[in-house]
Amino acid sequence: MKQKKYNISVEATLEVIGGKWKCVILCHLTHGKKRTSELKRLMPDITQKMLTQQLRELESDGVINRIVYNQVPPKVEYELSEYGTSLESILSALCSWGEEHITKVYGDKFSVLEDSILNESLK
């Protein structure tokens, strides 16, 4: 098997957290464990199939933990792994840049940001 080569190290980062939904999922998990249904409710525009796929990829990369409780009905929660918590500063920087961008483009960031726990610190 041929060893993977990257042109620049940010490619390795984007391979793990790139895409439309992975950073959003990770941001929600910085606020604690979440069930799949909670994540779906927090991200109404993501399809169930895409959410499941993104969670599997993040778990496979060791960034999140999938916790299965042995009960009926089955209960599954997701949390940031120890490795995943190392992404918190990156996620925070992305959020800060996004706030500045929204303000630059739209003026009032509260007119375009959803009412969400992730946006509580902005008020």
Summary of the structure (lengths in Angstrom):
residues: 123
radius of gyration: 16.1
end to end distance: 51.0
largest distance: 51.6
contacts: 287
relative contact order: 0.13
helix: 55%
strand: 11%
